[in-house]
Amino acid sequence: MRTHVRPPGRPALPPWLAHALRAQRGPVPWSAVVRGALAAGPLLLTAVLVHRTSLGVVAAIAAMLAGINDRPGSRRASVRRLGVPALAGAGGLLVGTYAGAHAEPLVLTLILTCVGLVAGGISAVGPVASGAGTQLLVASAIGAGMPVPEAGWARALAFLAGAGWLVLLRLVLPTPGATAGDFRFDGEREAVAAVYDAVAELLDAVGGDHALARRAALTAALDHAQDALTGPRLRRYASSAAERRLHAQYAAALPLAEAATALAWAGEAVGGRASEGPRRLAGAVRENTPTGPLPAPHRSGPALRALDDALLHAAEAFDQGHGSSDLHSRRRSWRSVVRLVLGAGGREYGLRVGLCFGASAAVAQALHHARWYGQHEHWYWLPATAVFLVKPDLGPLVSRVLCRAAGTVLGALVFAGFAAVLPRPEGLIVLVAVSGALIPVATRHFAAQTAVVTVLVLALVMVGGEPQASVSRIGETLLACAIVLVVGHVPMPGQRGGGVRARVAAAGSAAYAYLGHVLEESRAYSESRRAARWTLRREAYRTLAEARTAIALAAAELPPLARHSEGADEVVVALERLVDATTACAVHLDDSGHLSARDREQIAELLDELAKGRARTRLRLPELPLAV
């Protein structure tokens, strides 16, 4: 598979600065904007009307945090993506409330440090766990320091109510333009359709410079579709036919993706006719209609024959609405979760977060009780701000600090202008609603998200009866930036780059498991083993994508931190080539029933290349248990 080499041009910005200036692109998520407008603002208004303003502020904070996690995807996936962090946040609010009420400053700091250690380790498990860790830390700081008269259990219930309200909006409100069938499944349909589109784009790119990027895009589409279809059933009985149909359409895409990847590995361009079939399948998924006749590619080679067979299988699955409903989701066992938390990545992550959270809490407590400093009402802002700065999965350290500082200053200045002219509390409640609507758009850049959240938080503080606090907010943020910059560069026990090493090691294990299965299949070929092979292939490509993300974030750090992950990208490239070659071998195996001498020779060469890369980077990867 060819790689694309960028032509020389103007000198590139340093990675740490380029990342701070980079923003995500895409259409405006209008459905999330509507949900954001109907979340925090109406909750706060209701609380003010029933004279429970303090609980309304807590509920609005929960809705704001849930809104940050309200990303595009299916409704079923949103239950876990929004609900699990909310449960963690409610638990953190309980711990923080009772610790803040009964513990001395030193003991409180130790408790918050321990919470940081736990939350940091949990965050290494994955995106949902990271969101849970973030809300656990933020809520524990708020519970310990926010002056709310209600008891801890009442605060926790208000927090759950605020997040639950957004989850309810996510489940009930239709997505604009969703007219094909039951609107509850529009996210799933779009995700599955995007897989077929990605297959078509990869087929168009075969033999060209963009084939590698298109294969990566196909991996991302498959990951997104797998996540979209994973979760609780929305309607247990009435939706069973739609459930089976969606699962069958996703399953039918797996052999298509396998054949397209094999064609991309061979590097021989195919005609435009080959991509017409997947595009028609994508349209059939979106419109919930039959596929109609599909153009067949020329059956001139194993990969093209596999593509044709996959198209025929997909047409049958689409028209009859049945097929394999086993999604092979990535539900991790407790043992695997514990290994991730206690592994090198989890330990480094937990120590960094715990130390930073504890240090910021200690400084905040010291300032809170210092007579020369004056009254420090919002001391909890300091550790809560540090949470978003110290989380490694939210971006490189310097990029986070720059964006947080710039966004806070901008948001505080904007709020100061609004606070001078808006009526209270009516105008501030409207400002909260507008800010909630802007969060789904602002999440594309950390500075923009920080600015919107700053406006929303300052508005909530004033509605709660406190004075304008823009200057204090800026001061707390700049102090948190300084603490995180110092702690982020403090040497830790063990080798740095544990998160990257853990991701690369997981990708190596998955790649070797996939290769081992194909080699075993070549000795005892069986049609029944194909589904297991597709599951292993999905896991290999998914873990490789996760490793690439971790490497990209680590490479955008300042040089003293970035050097700890040098060479990891070379290993991941070699692993990707190995998985691509294994996929091509699997297609040849289906076609002929055995692997050729050339197939085995290619695999051996790639394994030798991978061994040399491992030796240069000193990354620990599992040994392949089978002889090639």
TISE-944664 format. One record per atom (N, C-alpha, C): x, y, z. Coordinates in steps of 0.2 Angstrom, whole numbers, plus 5000, padded with zeros to 4 digits. Example, Ala and Ser with C-alpha at 12.3 -4.5 7.8 and 13.67 -1.06 7.14 Angstrom:
BEGIN
506649725039
506249785039
506649845039
506449895035
506849955036
506450005039
END
This chain:
BEGIN
500449945000
500050005000
500450065000
500350114996
500750174995
500650225001
501150265002
501050315007
501150385004
500750435006
500750495003
501350535007
501750565002
502250615005
502150685003
502150725008
501950795008
502450835004
502350874999
502850904995
503150965000
503750974999
504051035003
503751095002
503651135008
503351205007
503651245013
503251285016
503451335021
503651295027
504051315031
504251275037
503651265042
503551205044
503051185048
503051215056
502551235059
502551255066
502751195070
503051215076
503151165081
502551125082
502551055083
501951015085
501551045090
501851065096
501551085102
501151145100
501351195096
500951255094
500451235088
500651195084
500151175078
499551145081
499651105086
499051075089
498551125093
498851175096
498451225099
498051265094
498251265088
497951305083
497451265079
497451205080
497051155076
496351145078
495851155074
495151145076
494851085072
494351055075
494051005071
493551035066
493351005061
492851025056
492350985055
491751005052
491150965051
490551005051
490050975049
489351015050
489151035057
488751085058
488551105064
488051045067
488151025073
487650965076
487051005078
486551015074
486051055076
485651025082
485550955081
485150925086
485450925093
486150925094
486550935100
486451005102
486451055098
486351125099
485651135103
485151105100
484451105103
484451075110
484751025110
484750995117
485151035122
485651065120
486051105124
485651165127
485251195122
484851255124
484251235129
484051175128
483451145132
483751115139
484351115140
484651075146
484751125152
485351155152
485551195158
485051255160
484851295155
484451345155
483751335158
483351285155
482751275158
482751245165
483251205167
483351175173
483451225178
483851275177
484051335181
483351375182
483051385177
482451425177
481951395182
481851325181
481351295185
481551295193
482151285194
482451295201
482351365204
482451415200
482351485203
481551495204
481151465200
480451475201
480151435207
480451385209
480251345215
480651365221
481151415220
481551435226
482051385228
482351345223
482851295225
483451315220
483651375220
484151405216
484851365216
485051345222
485651315223
485651245220
485151205221
485051145218
485051145210
484751205208
484651215201
485351225198
485751265202
486451275199
486851205199
486751165204
487051095203
486851055197
486151055196
485951025190
486151055184
486251115183
486451145177
487151125176
487551125181
488251105180
488351035178
487850985180
487850925178
487650915171
487150955169
486950965162
487450985157
487851035160
488451065156
488951015155
489150975160
489650925159
489450865155
488750845155
488550795150
488550825143
488350895143
488350925136
489050915133
489550925136
490250915134
490350845131
490050795134
490150725131
489550705126
489150755125
488550745120
488850745113
489150695110
489450695104
489050655099
489150665092
488750625087
488750555088
488250525087
488250445088
487550425089
487450365091
486750335091
486550345098
485850345099
485550355105
485750305111
485850235108
485950185113
486650195116
487150215112
487850235114
487850295119
487350335118
487350395122
487150385129
486750335130
486550315137
487250295141
487650265138
488250245142
488750305142
488850335136
489350395136
489150455140
488450465142
488250515146
488150495153
487850435154
487650405160
488150385165
488650355162
489150325167
489550385170
489850435166
490150495169
489650525174
489050535173
488550565177
488550525184
488550465184
488550425190
489150435194
489750435190
490350445194
490350515197
490050565193
490050635196
489650635202
489050605202
488650605208
489050575214
489450525213
489850495218
490350535220
490650575216
491150625218
490850685222
490250705220
489950755224
489850735231
489650675232
489450645239
490150645243
490650615240
491350615243
491550685245
491550725240
491750795241
491350835246
490750825246
490250865251
490450845258
490450775259
490550755266
491250765269
491750755264
492450765266
492550845267
492250885263
492350955264
491950985271
491450945273
491050965279
491450945285
491750885285
492050855291
492750845292
493150855286
493850845286
494250915287
494750915291
495250965291
495550975284
495851045283
496151055277
496651005274
497050985279
497650935277
497350865275
496850845279
496450785277
496050785271
495750845270
495350855264
495850855258
496450885258
496850875253
497150805251
497250765256
497450695255
496850655252
496250675254
495650635251
495650655244
495650715242
495650735235
496150705231
496750705234
497350675231
497250595229
496950565234
496750495233
496250485227
495750535228
495250525222
495550545215
496050585215
496450595209
496750535207
497050505211
497450435209
496950385206
496450375209
495950335207
495650355200
495450415200
495150445194
495650445188
496250455189
496750455184
496850385181
496950335186
497050265184
496450245179
495850255182
495250235178
495250265171
495450335171
495450365164
495850335159
496350295161
496750255156
496350205152
495750185154
495350125152
495050145145
494850205144
494550225137
494150285138
493850315132
493450375132
492950385138
492550335138
491950335143
492250345150
492750295151
493050295158
493450365159
493750395154
494050455155
493550515157
492950515153
492450555155
492150545162
492150485165
491950475171
492450495176
493050485175
493650515179
493650585180
493450625174
493450695174
492850715178
492250695178
491750715182
491750695189
492150635190
492250625197
492650675201
493150695197
493650745200
493350815201
492950835195
492650905196
492150905201
491750855201
491150855206
491450845213
491950815214
492250805221
492450875223
492850915219
493050985221
492451025222
491951025218
491351065219
491051045225
490950985227
490650965233
490950985239
491650985239
492051005244
492051085246
491951125240
492051195241
491451235240
490951215236
490451255234
489951265239
489751325241
489351345246
488651325245
488351265246
487651245244
487351225251
486851255253
486551235259
486251165260
486051135254
485751065255
486251015257
486050955259
486450895261
486750865255
487250825256
487550795251
487150745246
486650715249
486250665245
485850705241
485550765243
485150805239
485550835233
486150855234
486650875229
486750825224
486850765226
486950705221
486350695217
485750695220
485150685216
485050745211
485150805213
485150855208
485650855203
486250825204
486750815199
486450765194
486250705197
485950655192
485350675188
484950715191
484350745188
484550785182
485050835183
485350875178
485550835172
486050785173
486250745168
485750695165
485250675169
484750625167
484250665162
484150735163
483750775159
484050775152
484750785151
485050785145
484950715141
485050665145
485050595142
484350585140
483850605143
483150605141
483050635135
483250705134
483250735128
483550705122
484150675124
484450635118
484050575116
483650545120
483350485118
482650505115
482350555117
481650575114
481650615108
482050675108
482050715102
482350685096
481950695090
482250665084
482750715081
483150675077
483750715074
483450745068
483550815066
483350845060
483450805054
482950795050
483050765044
483050685044
482850665050
482850585051
482150565049
482050545043
481350525041
481250455039
481850415039
481850345036
481650295042
481050275042
480950225048
480850255055
481050215060
481050235067
481550285068
481450345070
481950395071
482450385076
482250335081
482650315086
483350285084
483350255078
483850225075
484250265070
484150325069
484450365064
485250365065
485450375071
486150375072
486550305070
486150255072
486450185070
486450185062
485950205059
485850195052
486450235048
486550295051
487050345048
487750315049
487850285055
488550255056
488650195052
488150155051
488250095046
488350115039
487950165037
487950195030
488650215029
488950255034
489650285033
490150225032
490050165035
490550115033
490550095026
489950085023
489950075016
490250125011
490050195013
490450245010
491150245010
491450225016
492150225017
492450165013
492050105012
492350055008
492350075001
491850114999
491850144992
492450194991
492550234996
493150284995
493750244995
493850194999
494450154999
494550124992
494050094989
494050064982
494250114977
494050174978
494250224973
494950244974
495250234980
495950264981
496450204980
496150144979
496650084978
497150104972
497850094973
498350104969
498550184968
498250224973
498450294973
498750314979
498950374980
499350404986
498850404992
498250404991
497750414997
497550355000
497750294997
497450225000
497550215007
498150235010
498250225017
497750265021
497650325019
497250375023
496550345022
496350325017
495650295016
495550235020
496050195020
495950135025
495950155032
496250205034
496250225041
495550255042
495250285037
494550315038
494050255038
494150205035
493750145035
493750115042
494350115045
494450085052
494050135057
494050195056
493650245060
492950235059
492750225053
492050215052
491750145055
492150095054
491950035058
491950035065
492450075068
492450085075
491850125077
491650175074
491050215076
490450175075
490350135070
489750095069
489650045074
490250015076
490249965081
490049995088
490250055089
490050085096
489350105095
489150125089
488450155089
487950095090
488150035088
487649975089
487749945095
488149965100
488249935106
487949975111
487449935115
487149975121
486449945122
486049975126
485449945128
484949955122
484449905121
483949905116
483449965118
483250005113
482850065115
482150045116
481949985112
481249965112
481249885112
481149855117
481349785118
481049745113
480349755111
480049705107
479849735100
479649795100
479349825094
479949835089
480549845092
481149865088
481549805086
481349745087
481749685086
481949675079
481449685074
481549685067
482149735065
482049795067
482549845066
483249835068
483249805075
483849785078
484149725073
483849675071
484149625067
484349655061
483949695058
484149725051
484849765052
484849805057
485449845057
486049805059
486049755063
486549715064
486749675058
486249655054
486449615048
486849655043
486549725043
486949765038
487649785040
487749785047
488449795049
488849735048
488549675049
488949615048
489149605041
488649625036
488849615029
489349665027
489549715031
490049765029
490749735030
490749685035
491449665037
491849625031
491549585027
491849555022
492049605016
491549655015
491749705010
492349745013
492449765019
492949795021
493649755021
493549685022
494149645021
494349645014
493949635009
494149635002
494449695000
494149755002
494349815000
495049825003
495249805009
495849815012
496349765008
496149705006
496649665002
496849694996
496349724992
496449764986
496949824987
496849854992
497249914994
497949894995
498049834999
498749805000
499049784993
498649754989
498949734982
499149794978
498849854979
499049914976
498849924968
498449874966
498249874959
497549914958
497549964954
496950004954
496349964951
495749974954
495149944951
494749994948
494249974944
493850014940
493250044945
493050104942
492450134946
491850094948
491750044943
491250004944
491249964951
491849954954
491949914960
491649954966
491650024966
491350064971
490650074971
490350064965
489650084964
489150044969
489349974970
488949934974
488949954981
489549964985
489549994991
489150064992
489150104987
488850164988
488050154988
487850114983
487150094983
486950064990
487350024993
487149994999
487150055005
487550095004
487550155009
486850195008
486650205002
486050245001
485450195004
485450135003
484950095005
484850095013
485450095016
485450095024
485150165026
485350215023
485150285025
484350295024
484150265018
483450275017
482950215019
483350165022
482950105024
482550075019
482850065013
482550035007
482949975004
482649935000
482949884997
483549904993
484049864991
484649884988
484549894980
484049844977
484049844970
484649804967
484649804961
485249774958
485949804959
486449764960
487049794962
487549774956
487949824954
488449814949
489049764952
489249714948
489749664950
490449684947
490949684951
491649694949
491849634945
492349644941
492649594937
493049544942
492849484941
493149424946
493849404943
494349444942
494949434939
495449414944
495349414951
495849394956
495549384962
495849354967
495549334974
495249384977
495549444978
495249504981
494549524978
494649534971
494049554967
493449504968
493649434968
493149384969
492849384976
493249404981
492949414987
492549474988
492749524984
492249584984
491649574981
491549534976
490949514972
490549474977
490849424980
490449374985
490249414990
490549464993
490349504999
489749544996
489749574990
489249614988
488549574987
488649514985
488049464984
487849454991
488249434996
488049425003
487649485006
487949545005
487649605007
486949615004
486849604998
486249614995
485649564998
485949504999
485449455002
485249475009
485749495013
485649515020
485149575020
485249625015
484849685015
484149665013
484049625008
483349615006
482949565010
483349525014
482949475018
482949495025
483349545027
483349575034
483649525039
484049475037
484249435043
485049425041
485349395046
486049385046
486349385053
486949385053
487249375060
487149435064
486849425070
486649485074
487149485080
487749445080
488249455085
488749505083
488649555088
489049625086
489749615088
489949565093
490649565095
490849625098
490449655103
490649715106
491249715110
491549765112
492149765116
492049775123
491549745126
491449745133
492049715137
492449755140
493049725143
492849695150
493249635151
493149605158
493449645163
493249625170
493549665175
494249655176
494449595174
495249585174
495549625169
495349635163
495649675158
495649745160
495049775164
495049835166
495549855172
495649805176
496149805182
496849815179
496949775174
497649775171
497749835168
497249875164
497349935162
497549985167
497149985172
497150035178
497850025181
498049965182
498649955186
499249945182
499149945175
499749945171
500150005170
500650005166
501150065166
500750125164
500350125159
499950185157
499450205163
499150165166
498650185171
499050215177
499650185179
500050205185
500250275183
500550285178
500850355176
500250405176
499750385172
499150435172
498850445179
498750395183
498550405190
498950455194
499650435194
500050475198
500050555196
500050565189
500150635187
499450665189
498850635188
498250675189
498250675197
498350625201
498350635208
498750685211
499350685208
499850735211
499650805209
499350815203
499150885201
498550905204
498050865205
497450875208
497550895216
497950855219
498150865226
498550925227
499050945223
499351005223
498951065223
498551065218
498051125217
497551125222
497351075225
496951075231
497251105237
497951085238
498351105244
498451185243
498651205237
498751275236
498051315237
497551295234
496851325235
496651325243
496751275246
496651275254
497051325257
497751325255
498151375259
497951445258
497751465251
497551535250
496851545253
496451495254
495751505257
495851525264
496351495268
496451505275
496951565276
497251595271
497751645272
497451715273
497551745279
497251805281
497451865276
498051855274
498351915269
498051905262
497751845261
497551845254
496851865253
496451875259
495751895259
495251835258
494651855257
494151795256
494251765250
494251695250
494351655244
493751615243
493251635241
492551595241
492651545236
492951545230
492851495225
493551455225
493851435230
494451395230
494351335226
493751305226
493651245222
493851245215
493751315212
493951325205
494651295203
495051305208
495751295206
495851215205
495651175209
495751105207
495251075202
494651105201
494251085196
494551115189
494851165189
495151185183
495751145181
496151125186
496751085185
496551015182
495950995183
495750925181
495750925173
495450985170
495450985163
496150995160
496651025164
497251035161
497750975162
497650935166
498050875168
497950815164
497250815161
497050745158
497450745151
497850695151
498250685145
497850665138
497350635139
496950615133
496550675130
496550735134
496250795131
496650835127
497250815126
497750845121
498450855125
498950875121
499550885124
499550945129
500050935134
500050985140
500051055138
500551075134
500651145133
500051175129
499751135124
499151155120
498651165125
498551115129
497951125134
498051185138
498651205141
498751265145
498651325141
498951325135
498851385131
498051405129
497751345127
497051355125
496551375131
496751345137
496351355143
496451425145
497051455145
497151525147
496851575143
496951565136
496651605131
495851605132
495551545132
494851535132
494551565139
494951555144
494651585151
494651665150
495151695148
495251765148
494651795143
494551765137
494051785133
493351775136
493251715139
492551705142
492451755147
492951765152
492851815157
492651885155
493051905150
492951975147
492251975144
492051925140
491351925137
490851925143
490951885148
490451885153
490351955157
490951985158
490952045161
490552095158
490552095151
490152145147
489452125147
489252065147
488552045148
488252055155
488652045160
488452055167
488252125168
488652175165
488552245166
487852265163
487552235158
486952255155
486352205156
486452145157
485852095158
485552105164
484852095164
484452095170
484552035174
484452035181
484551975185
483951955188
483751885188
484151835185
483951815178
483451855176
483151825169
483751825164
484051885163
484551885158
485151835158
485351825165
485851775166
485651705164
484951685166
484751625164
484751615156
484551665153
484551665145
485251655143
485751685146
486451675144
486651605146
486451575151
486551505152
486351455147
485651475145
485351435139
485751435133
485951505131
486351515125
487051475125
487351485131
488051445132
487951375131
487451345134
487351275133
487251255126
486851295122
486751285115
487451285111
487951325113
488551335110
489051285112
488951245117
489451195119
489551145114
489051115110
489251065105
489651085100
489551155098
489951175093
490651195095
490751225101
491351245104
491851185106
491551125107
491951065108
492451055103
492451085097
492951075092
493551105093
493651145098
494251175100
494251195107
494751175111
494851175118
494751245120
495051295117
494951365119
494251395118
493951375113
493251395112
492851365117
492951295118
492551265124
492651295130
493251315132
493451345138
493051415139
493051455133
492751515134
491951515135
491651465132
490951455133
490751435140
491151385142
491051355149
491151405154
491651455153
491851505158
491251555158
490951575153
490351615153
489751585156
489651515155
489151485158
489251475166
489851455168
489951445175
489951515179
490151565176
490151635179
489351655180
488951645175
488251655175
487951615181
488151555181
487851515187
488051545193
488651565194
488851585201
488451655203
488351695198
487951755199
487151735201
486951695197
486251675198
486151645205
486651605207
486651585214
486751635220
486851695218
486851745223
487551775224
488051755221
488751785222
488851835218
489351875219
489551935215
489951915209
489951965204
490351955198
491051925199
491251875196
491951845198
492351835192
492351875187
492751865181
493551875183
493751925187
494451925188
494651865192
494251845197
494451785201
494551725197
494051715192
494151655187
494751665183
494951715181
495551725177
496151705181
496151735187
496751715192
496751645194
496251615195
496251545197
496451505191
496251515185
496451475179
497251485178
497451545178
498251555177
498651525182
498351525188
498751485194
498751415192
498151385190
498151315189
498551295183
498651345178
499051325172
499751325175
499951365179
500651365182
500751295185
500351275190
500351215194
500451155189
500051155184
500051095179
500651095175
500851145173
501551155169
502151125173
502151145180
502651115184
502551045185
501951025187
501850955189
501950905183
501750935177
501750895171
502450875169
502950915171
503650905169
504050875175
503750855180
504050825186
504250755184
504850735185
505050665184
504550615189
504350565186
503950515189
504350445190
504150405195
504450335195
504250295189
504750255187
504650215181
504850255175
504750225169
504850255162
504350295160
504450355157
503950395154
503650365148
503050395146
502750365140
502350305141
502150285147
501850225149
501150215145
500850275144
500250265140
500350245133
500850275130
500950255123
501150185123
501650165127
501850095127
501350045128
500850065133
500250015134
499850015128
499750065124
499350065118
499650025112
500250035112
500650005106
500649925108
500849915114
500849845116
500149805115
499549845117
498949815115
498849805108
499049855104
498949845097
499449785094
500049775097
500449715095
500149655097
499849645103
499449585105
498849575100
498449625098
497949615094
498149595087
498649625085
498949605078
499149535078
499549515083
499849445083
499249395084
498749415088
498149365089
497849355082
497749405078
497449405071
497849365067
498549375067
498949335062
498949265064
498949255071
498949185073
498349145071
497749175071
497149145069
497149125062
497449175058
497449165050
497949105049
498449105052
498949045051
498648985053
498348985059
497948915061
497448905056
497048955054
496548935049
496848905042
497448925041
497748895035
497848825035
497948805042
498048735043
497448695044
496948725046
496248685047
495748735045
495648745038
495248795035
494448775037
494048825039
493348815040
492948875039
492448875036
492048935035
491748955042
491648915047
491448935053
491848985057
492548985055
493049025058
493049095056
492749115050
492749175047
492549235052
491949215055
491649275060
492149285065
492549235068
493049245073
493549285070
493749275064
494349305061
494149385060
493549395058
493349465057
493349505064
493149475069
493149505076
493849515078
494349475076
495049485078
495349545073
495149545067
495349595063
495049665065
494449665067
494149735070
494549755076
494749705081
495149725087
495849745085
496149715080
496749735078
496749805075
496349825071
496349895068
496149945073
495649925077
495449975082
496049995087
496349945090
496949955094
497449995091
497549985084
498050015081
497850095080
497250105079
496950175079
497050205085
496950175091
497050205097
497750215099
498150175097
498950185097
499150245093
498850255087
499050315083
498850375087
498250375090
498050435093
498450455099
498650405103
499050415109
499750445106
500050415101
500650435099
500650505096
500050525092
500050595090
499950645095
499650625101
499650675106
500250675110
500650625111
501250625114
501750665110
501750655103
502250695099
502150765099
501550785101
501350865101
501550895107
501850855112
502150885118
502750925117
502950965122
503650995121
504150935121
504750955117
505250905116
505450865122
505550895128
505750845134
505250795136
504550805134
504150745135
504050705129
504050735123
503950705116
504450655115
505050665117
505550615116
505450545119
505050535124
504950475127
504550425123
504150455118
503750415113
504050405106
504750435105
505050425099
505150355096
504950345090
505050285087
504450235088
503950255092
503350215093
502950215086
502950275082
502550275076
502850225071
503450215071
503750165067
503550095068
503450085074
503250015076
502450005074
502050055075
501350055073
501250055066
501750085062
501650075054
501850005052
502349975055
502549905054
501949865056
501649875062
501049835064
500449835059
500349905056
499749915052
499949875045
500549875043
500749835037
500649765038
500849735044
500749665045
499949645045
499549695048
498849675048
498549685041
498749735037
498549735030
498749675027
499349645027
499549585024
499249525026
499049525033
498649465035
497949465032
497649525032
497049525028
497049505021
497549525018
497649495011
497749425011
498149395015
498149325016
497549285017
497149325022
496449295023
496049285017
496049335013
495649335007
495849285002
496549275002
496849224997
496649155000
496649155007
496449085010
495749065008
495249115009
494549105007
494549074999
494949104995
494849094988
495149024986
495749004989
496148944987
496148894993
495948904999
495948865004
496648855007
497148885005
497848885008
498248945007
498748955011
499249015010
499748995005
499949035000
500449024996
501149034999
501649014996
502349024998
502549104998
502249134993
502349214993
502049244999
501449225001
501049255007
501449245013
501749185014
502149165020
502849205020
503049215014
503749255014
503549325015
503049355013
502849425015
502749435022
502449385025
502349395033
502949385036
503349345034
504049335038
504449405037
504449435031
504849495030
504549555035
503849555035
503549605039
503749595047
503749535049
503949515056
504649535057
505049525052
505749545053
505849615054
505449655050
505449725050
505249755057
504649715059
504449735066
504849725071
505249665071
505749655076
506249705076
506549725071
507049785070
506749845073
506149865072
505849925075
505749925082
505549865085
505549855092
506249865095
506749835092
507349845095
507649915095
507449955090
507650025090
507350065095
506650045096
506250085101
506250065108
506450005109
506449965115
505749955118
505249955114
504549945116
504449865117
504049855122
503949785123
503349755120
503349715115
502849685112
502849605113
502249575113
502249505114
502549465108
502849405110
503149365105
502549325101
502649315095
502149275091
502249205093
501749175095
501849105098
501849055092
501649075086
501649025080
502249035075
502448985072
502948985067
502649005061
502949045057
502649065050
502849015045
END
